[in-house]
């Protein structure tokens, strides 16, 4: 499988995201790549500003891009905690980007 058929996935991390949800989103993609021996999925971790995001357990996770810089992935996964709508409401950068990514 070549890069043209690799599905591009962006994972947007919200402050206080649950590590369990983060793992549940990425591990099946990683496992599918490993089991098939093909690059079925590629992912980019993103935040609203391109800086690391602290999970609910306090561990900071580095990202590869700001939401404005991720291009047009085929899938967007938003990994948020207890108040995902508050995250969207309180982040003007995210509100500007979501219509483009829809």
Phi and psi in radians as a Rosetta constraint file:
Dihedral C 1 N 2 CA 2 C 2 CIRCULARHARMONIC -1.742 0.35
Dihedral N 2 CA 2 C 2 N 3 CIRCULARHARMONIC 3.077 0.35
Dihedral C 2 N 3 CA 3 C 3 CIRCULARHARMONIC -1.058 0.35
Dihedral N 3 CA 3 C 3 N 4 CIRCULARHARMONIC -0.496 0.35
Dihedral C 3 N 4 CA 4 C 4 CIRCULARHARMONIC -1.163 0.35
Dihedral N 4 CA 4 C 4 N 5 CIRCULARHARMONIC -0.425 0.35
Dihedral C 4 N 5 CA 5 C 5 CIRCULARHARMONIC -1.832 0.35
Dihedral N 5 CA 5 C 5 N 6 CIRCULARHARMONIC 0.080 0.35
Dihedral C 5 N 6 CA 6 C 6 CIRCULARHARMONIC -1.385 0.35
Dihedral N 6 CA 6 C 6 N 7 CIRCULARHARMONIC 2.194 0.35
Dihedral C 6 N 7 CA 7 C 7 CIRCULARHARMONIC -1.348 0.35
Dihedral N 7 CA 7 C 7 N 8 CIRCULARHARMONIC 2.172 0.35
Dihedral C 7 N 8 CA 8 C 8 CIRCULARHARMONIC -1.540 0.35
Dihedral N 8 CA 8 C 8 N 9 CIRCULARHARMONIC 2.177 0.35
Dihedral C 8 N 9 CA 9 C 9 CIRCULARHARMONIC -2.137 0.35
Dihedral N 9 CA 9 C 9 N 10 CIRCULARHARMONIC 2.274 0.35
Dihedral C 9 N 10 CA 10 C 10 CIRCULARHARMONIC -1.854 0.35
Dihedral N 10 CA 10 C 10 N 11 CIRCULARHARMONIC 2.340 0.35
Dihedral C 10 N 11 CA 11 C 11 CIRCULARHARMONIC -2.019 0.35
Dihedral N 11 CA 11 C 11 N 12 CIRCULARHARMONIC 1.937 0.35
Dihedral C 11 N 12 CA 12 C 12 CIRCULARHARMONIC -1.598 0.35
Dihedral N 12 CA 12 C 12 N 13 CIRCULARHARMONIC 2.120 0.35
Dihedral C 12 N 13 CA 13 C 13 CIRCULARHARMONIC -1.705 0.35
Dihedral N 13 CA 13 C 13 N 14 CIRCULARHARMONIC 2.221 0.35
Dihedral C 13 N 14 CA 14 C 14 CIRCULARHARMONIC -1.680 0.35
Dihedral N 14 CA 14 C 14 N 15 CIRCULARHARMONIC 2.544 0.35
Dihedral C 14 N 15 CA 15 C 15 CIRCULARHARMONIC -0.954 0.35
Dihedral N 15 CA 15 C 15 N 16 CIRCULARHARMONIC 2.324 0.35
Dihedral C 15 N 16 CA 16 C 16 CIRCULARHARMONIC 1.413 0.35
Dihedral N 16 CA 16 C 16 N 17 CIRCULARHARMONIC 0.293 0.35
Dihedral C 16 N 17 CA 17 C 17 CIRCULARHARMONIC -1.095 0.35
Dihedral N 17 CA 17 C 17 N 18 CIRCULARHARMONIC 2.574 0.35
Dihedral C 17 N 18 CA 18 C 18 CIRCULARHARMONIC -1.331 0.35
Dihedral N 18 CA 18 C 18 N 19 CIRCULARHARMONIC 2.263 0.35
Dihedral C 18 N 19 CA 19 C 19 CIRCULARHARMONIC -1.054 0.35
Dihedral N 19 CA 19 C 19 N 20 CIRCULARHARMONIC -0.582 0.35
Dihedral C 19 N 20 CA 20 C 20 CIRCULARHARMONIC -1.090 0.35
Dihedral N 20 CA 20 C 20 N 21 CIRCULARHARMONIC -0.743 0.35
Dihedral C 20 N 21 CA 21 C 21 CIRCULARHARMONIC -1.161 0.35
Dihedral N 21 CA 21 C 21 N 22 CIRCULARHARMONIC -0.700 0.35
Dihedral C 21 N 22 CA 22 C 22 CIRCULARHARMONIC -1.024 0.35
Dihedral N 22 CA 22 C 22 N 23 CIRCULARHARMONIC -0.862 0.35
Dihedral C 22 N 23 CA 23 C 23 CIRCULARHARMONIC -1.133 0.35
Dihedral N 23 CA 23 C 23 N 24 CIRCULARHARMONIC -0.699 0.35
Dihedral C 23 N 24 CA 24 C 24 CIRCULARHARMONIC -1.138 0.35
Dihedral N 24 CA 24 C 24 N 25 CIRCULARHARMONIC -0.485 0.35
Dihedral C 24 N 25 CA 25 C 25 CIRCULARHARMONIC -1.364 0.35
Dihedral N 25 CA 25 C 25 N 26 CIRCULARHARMONIC -0.710 0.35
Dihedral C 25 N 26 CA 26 C 26 CIRCULARHARMONIC -1.589 0.35
Dihedral N 26 CA 26 C 26 N 27 CIRCULARHARMONIC -0.643 0.35
Dihedral C 26 N 27 CA 27 C 27 CIRCULARHARMONIC -1.064 0.35
Dihedral N 27 CA 27 C 27 N 28 CIRCULARHARMONIC -0.675 0.35
Dihedral C 27 N 28 CA 28 C 28 CIRCULARHARMONIC -1.114 0.35
Dihedral N 28 CA 28 C 28 N 29 CIRCULARHARMONIC -0.597 0.35
Dihedral C 28 N 29 CA 29 C 29 CIRCULARHARMONIC -1.184 0.35
Dihedral N 29 CA 29 C 29 N 30 CIRCULARHARMONIC -0.798 0.35
Dihedral C 29 N 30 CA 30 C 30 CIRCULARHARMONIC -1.068 0.35
Dihedral N 30 CA 30 C 30 N 31 CIRCULARHARMONIC -0.769 0.35
Dihedral C 30 N 31 CA 31 C 31 CIRCULARHARMONIC -1.132 0.35
Dihedral N 31 CA 31 C 31 N 32 CIRCULARHARMONIC -0.690 0.35
Dihedral C 31 N 32 CA 32 C 32 CIRCULARHARMONIC -1.079 0.35
Dihedral N 32 CA 32 C 32 N 33 CIRCULARHARMONIC -0.723 0.35
Dihedral C 32 N 33 CA 33 C 33 CIRCULARHARMONIC -1.091 0.35
Dihedral N 33 CA 33 C 33 N 34 CIRCULARHARMONIC -0.774 0.35
Dihedral C 33 N 34 CA 34 C 34 CIRCULARHARMONIC -1.206 0.35
Dihedral N 34 CA 34 C 34 N 35 CIRCULARHARMONIC -0.787 0.35
Dihedral C 34 N 35 CA 35 C 35 CIRCULARHARMONIC -1.130 0.35
Dihedral N 35 CA 35 C 35 N 36 CIRCULARHARMONIC -0.709 0.35
Dihedral C 35 N 36 CA 36 C 36 CIRCULARHARMONIC -1.458 0.35
Dihedral N 36 CA 36 C 36 N 37 CIRCULARHARMONIC -0.315 0.35
Dihedral C 36 N 37 CA 37 C 37 CIRCULARHARMONIC 1.239 0.35
Dihedral N 37 CA 37 C 37 N 38 CIRCULARHARMONIC 0.306 0.35
Dihedral C 37 N 38 CA 38 C 38 CIRCULARHARMONIC -2.173 0.35
Dihedral N 38 CA 38 C 38 N 39 CIRCULARHARMONIC 2.797 0.35
Dihedral C 38 N 39 CA 39 C 39 CIRCULARHARMONIC -1.605 0.35
Dihedral N 39 CA 39 C 39 N 40 CIRCULARHARMONIC 1.310 0.35
Dihedral C 39 N 40 CA 40 C 40 CIRCULARHARMONIC -1.239 0.35
Dihedral N 40 CA 40 C 40 N 41 CIRCULARHARMONIC -0.594 0.35
Dihedral C 40 N 41 CA 41 C 41 CIRCULARHARMONIC -2.318 0.35
Dihedral N 41 CA 41 C 41 N 42 CIRCULARHARMONIC 2.508 0.35
Dihedral C 41 N 42 CA 42 C 42 CIRCULARHARMONIC -2.305 0.35
Dihedral N 42 CA 42 C 42 N 43 CIRCULARHARMONIC 2.525 0.35
Dihedral C 42 N 43 CA 43 C 43 CIRCULARHARMONIC -2.354 0.35
Dihedral N 43 CA 43 C 43 N 44 CIRCULARHARMONIC 2.696 0.35
Dihedral C 43 N 44 CA 44 C 44 CIRCULARHARMONIC -2.194 0.35
Dihedral N 44 CA 44 C 44 N 45 CIRCULARHARMONIC 2.277 0.35
Dihedral C 44 N 45 CA 45 C 45 CIRCULARHARMONIC -1.534 0.35
Dihedral N 45 CA 45 C 45 N 46 CIRCULARHARMONIC 2.389 0.35
Dihedral C 45 N 46 CA 46 C 46 CIRCULARHARMONIC -2.387 0.35
Dihedral N 46 CA 46 C 46 N 47 CIRCULARHARMONIC 2.750 0.35
Dihedral C 46 N 47 CA 47 C 47 CIRCULARHARMONIC -2.327 0.35
Dihedral N 47 CA 47 C 47 N 48 CIRCULARHARMONIC 3.041 0.35
Dihedral C 47 N 48 CA 48 C 48 CIRCULARHARMONIC -1.120 0.35
Dihedral N 48 CA 48 C 48 N 49 CIRCULARHARMONIC -0.561 0.35
Dihedral C 48 N 49 CA 49 C 49 CIRCULARHARMONIC -2.068 0.35
Dihedral N 49 CA 49 C 49 N 50 CIRCULARHARMONIC 0.037 0.35
Dihedral C 49 N 50 CA 50 C 50 CIRCULARHARMONIC 1.494 0.35
Dihedral N 50 CA 50 C 50 N 51 CIRCULARHARMONIC 0.009 0.35
Dihedral C 50 N 51 CA 51 C 51 CIRCULARHARMONIC -1.690 0.35
Dihedral N 51 CA 51 C 51 N 52 CIRCULARHARMONIC 2.838 0.35
Dihedral C 51 N 52 CA 52 C 52 CIRCULARHARMONIC -0.976 0.35
Dihedral N 52 CA 52 C 52 N 53 CIRCULARHARMONIC 2.662 0.35
Dihedral C 52 N 53 CA 53 C 53 CIRCULARHARMONIC -2.132 0.35
Dihedral N 53 CA 53 C 53 N 54 CIRCULARHARMONIC 2.351 0.35
Dihedral C 53 N 54 CA 54 C 54 CIRCULARHARMONIC -1.515 0.35
Dihedral N 54 CA 54 C 54 N 55 CIRCULARHARMONIC 2.204 0.35
Dihedral C 54 N 55 CA 55 C 55 CIRCULARHARMONIC -1.296 0.35
Dihedral N 55 CA 55 C 55 N 56 CIRCULARHARMONIC 2.999 0.35
Dihedral C 55 N 56 CA 56 C 56 CIRCULARHARMONIC -1.098 0.35
Dihedral N 56 CA 56 C 56 N 57 CIRCULARHARMONIC -0.406 0.35
Dihedral C 56 N 57 CA 57 C 57 CIRCULARHARMONIC -1.534 0.35
Dihedral N 57 CA 57 C 57 N 58 CIRCULARHARMONIC 0.050 0.35
Dihedral C 57 N 58 CA 58 C 58 CIRCULARHARMONIC 1.618 0.35
Dihedral N 58 CA 58 C 58 N 59 CIRCULARHARMONIC -0.121 0.35
Dihedral C 58 N 59 CA 59 C 59 CIRCULARHARMONIC -1.399 0.35
Dihedral N 59 CA 59 C 59 N 60 CIRCULARHARMONIC 2.182 0.35
Dihedral C 59 N 60 CA 60 C 60 CIRCULARHARMONIC -1.397 0.35
Dihedral N 60 CA 60 C 60 N 61 CIRCULARHARMONIC 2.370 0.35
Dihedral C 60 N 61 CA 61 C 61 CIRCULARHARMONIC -2.005 0.35
Dihedral N 61 CA 61 C 61 N 62 CIRCULARHARMONIC 2.137 0.35
Dihedral C 61 N 62 CA 62 C 62 CIRCULARHARMONIC -1.252 0.35
Dihedral N 62 CA 62 C 62 N 63 CIRCULARHARMONIC 2.613 0.35
Dihedral C 62 N 63 CA 63 C 63 CIRCULARHARMONIC -2.120 0.35
Dihedral N 63 CA 63 C 63 N 64 CIRCULARHARMONIC 2.888 0.35
Dihedral C 63 N 64 CA 64 C 64 CIRCULARHARMONIC -1.730 0.35
Dihedral N 64 CA 64 C 64 N 65 CIRCULARHARMONIC -0.158 0.35
Dihedral C 64 N 65 CA 65 C 65 CIRCULARHARMONIC -2.866 0.35
Dihedral N 65 CA 65 C 65 N 66 CIRCULARHARMONIC 2.800 0.35
Dihedral C 65 N 66 CA 66 C 66 CIRCULARHARMONIC -1.486 0.35
Dihedral N 66 CA 66 C 66 N 67 CIRCULARHARMONIC 2.717 0.35
Dihedral C 66 N 67 CA 67 C 67 CIRCULARHARMONIC -0.965 0.35
Dihedral N 67 CA 67 C 67 N 68 CIRCULARHARMONIC -0.621 0.35
Dihedral C 67 N 68 CA 68 C 68 CIRCULARHARMONIC -1.200 0.35
Dihedral N 68 CA 68 C 68 N 69 CIRCULARHARMONIC -0.295 0.35
Dihedral C 68 N 69 CA 69 C 69 CIRCULARHARMONIC -1.869 0.35
Dihedral N 69 CA 69 C 69 N 70 CIRCULARHARMONIC 0.143 0.35
Dihedral C 69 N 70 CA 70 C 70 CIRCULARHARMONIC -1.528 0.35
Dihedral N 70 CA 70 C 70 N 71 CIRCULARHARMONIC 0.006 0.35
Dihedral C 70 N 71 CA 71 C 71 CIRCULARHARMONIC 1.284 0.35
Dihedral N 71 CA 71 C 71 N 72 CIRCULARHARMONIC -2.464 0.35
Dihedral C 71 N 72 CA 72 C 72 CIRCULARHARMONIC -2.190 0.35
Dihedral N 72 CA 72 C 72 N 73 CIRCULARHARMONIC 1.409 0.35
Dihedral C 72 N 73 CA 73 C 73 CIRCULARHARMONIC -1.173 0.35
Dihedral N 73 CA 73 C 73 N 74 CIRCULARHARMONIC 2.773 0.35
Dihedral C 73 N 74 CA 74 C 74 CIRCULARHARMONIC -1.272 0.35
Dihedral N 74 CA 74 C 74 N 75 CIRCULARHARMONIC -0.486 0.35
Dihedral C 74 N 75 CA 75 C 75 CIRCULARHARMONIC -2.398 0.35
Dihedral N 75 CA 75 C 75 N 76 CIRCULARHARMONIC 2.509 0.35
Dihedral C 75 N 76 CA 76 C 76 CIRCULARHARMONIC -2.153 0.35
Dihedral N 76 CA 76 C 76 N 77 CIRCULARHARMONIC 2.170 0.35
Dihedral C 76 N 77 CA 77 C 77 CIRCULARHARMONIC -1.931 0.35
Dihedral N 77 CA 77 C 77 N 78 CIRCULARHARMONIC 2.158 0.35
Dihedral C 77 N 78 CA 78 C 78 CIRCULARHARMONIC -1.763 0.35
Dihedral N 78 CA 78 C 78 N 79 CIRCULARHARMONIC 2.047 0.35
Dihedral C 78 N 79 CA 79 C 79 CIRCULARHARMONIC -1.794 0.35
Dihedral N 79 CA 79 C 79 N 80 CIRCULARHARMONIC 1.792 0.35
Dihedral C 79 N 80 CA 80 C 80 CIRCULARHARMONIC -2.258 0.35
Dihedral N 80 CA 80 C 80 N 81 CIRCULARHARMONIC 2.860 0.35
Dihedral C 80 N 81 CA 81 C 81 CIRCULARHARMONIC -1.619 0.35
Dihedral N 81 CA 81 C 81 N 82 CIRCULARHARMONIC -2.285 0.35
Dihedral C 81 N 82 CA 82 C 82 CIRCULARHARMONIC -1.296 0.35
Dihedral N 82 CA 82 C 82 N 83 CIRCULARHARMONIC -0.347 0.35
Dihedral C 82 N 83 CA 83 C 83 CIRCULARHARMONIC -2.307 0.35
Dihedral N 83 CA 83 C 83 N 84 CIRCULARHARMONIC 1.184 0.35
Dihedral C 83 N 84 CA 84 C 84 CIRCULARHARMONIC -1.121 0.35
Dihedral N 84 CA 84 C 84 N 85 CIRCULARHARMONIC -0.605 0.35
Dihedral C 84 N 85 CA 85 C 85 CIRCULARHARMONIC -1.205 0.35
Dihedral N 85 CA 85 C 85 N 86 CIRCULARHARMONIC -0.595 0.35
Dihedral C 85 N 86 CA 86 C 86 CIRCULARHARMONIC -1.119 0.35
Dihedral N 86 CA 86 C 86 N 87 CIRCULARHARMONIC -0.672 0.35
Dihedral C 86 N 87 CA 87 C 87 CIRCULARHARMONIC -1.026 0.35
Dihedral N 87 CA 87 C 87 N 88 CIRCULARHARMONIC -0.812 0.35
Dihedral C 87 N 88 CA 88 C 88 CIRCULARHARMONIC -1.162 0.35
Dihedral N 88 CA 88 C 88 N 89 CIRCULARHARMONIC -0.787 0.35
Dihedral C 88 N 89 CA 89 C 89 CIRCULARHARMONIC -1.065 0.35
Dihedral N 89 CA 89 C 89 N 90 CIRCULARHARMONIC -0.684 0.35
Dihedral C 89 N 90 CA 90 C 90 CIRCULARHARMONIC -1.540 0.35
Dihedral N 90 CA 90 C 90 N 91 CIRCULARHARMONIC -0.028 0.35
Dihedral C 90 N 91 CA 91 C 91 CIRCULARHARMONIC -2.073 0.35
Dihedral N 91 CA 91 C 91 N 92 CIRCULARHARMONIC 1.627 0.35
Dihedral C 91 N 92 CA 92 C 92 CIRCULARHARMONIC -1.034 0.35
Dihedral N 92 CA 92 C 92 N 93 CIRCULARHARMONIC -0.600 0.35
Dihedral C 92 N 93 CA 93 C 93 CIRCULARHARMONIC -1.069 0.35
Dihedral N 93 CA 93 C 93 N 94 CIRCULARHARMONIC -0.693 0.35
Dihedral C 93 N 94 CA 94 C 94 CIRCULARHARMONIC -1.210 0.35
Dihedral N 94 CA 94 C 94 N 95 CIRCULARHARMONIC -0.757 0.35
Dihedral C 94 N 95 CA 95 C 95 CIRCULARHARMONIC -1.058 0.35
Dihedral N 95 CA 95 C 95 N 96 CIRCULARHARMONIC -0.582 0.35
Dihedral C 95 N 96 CA 96 C 96 CIRCULARHARMONIC -1.254 0.35
Dihedral N 96 CA 96 C 96 N 97 CIRCULARHARMONIC -0.564 0.35
Dihedral C 96 N 97 CA 97 C 97 CIRCULARHARMONIC -1.540 0.35
Dihedral N 97 CA 97 C 97 N 98 CIRCULARHARMONIC -0.510 0.35
Dihedral C 97 N 98 CA 98 C 98 CIRCULARHARMONIC -1.024 0.35
Dihedral N 98 CA 98 C 98 N 99 CIRCULARHARMONIC -0.747 0.35
Dihedral C 98 N 99 CA 99 C 99 CIRCULARHARMONIC -1.043 0.35
Dihedral N 99 CA 99 C 99 N 100 CIRCULARHARMONIC -0.639 0.35
Dihedral C 99 N 100 CA 100 C 100 CIRCULARHARMONIC -1.146 0.35
Dihedral N 100 CA 100 C 100 N 101 CIRCULARHARMONIC -0.613 0.35
Dihedral C 100 N 101 CA 101 C 101 CIRCULARHARMONIC -1.521 0.35
Dihedral N 101 CA 101 C 101 N 102 CIRCULARHARMONIC -0.215 0.35
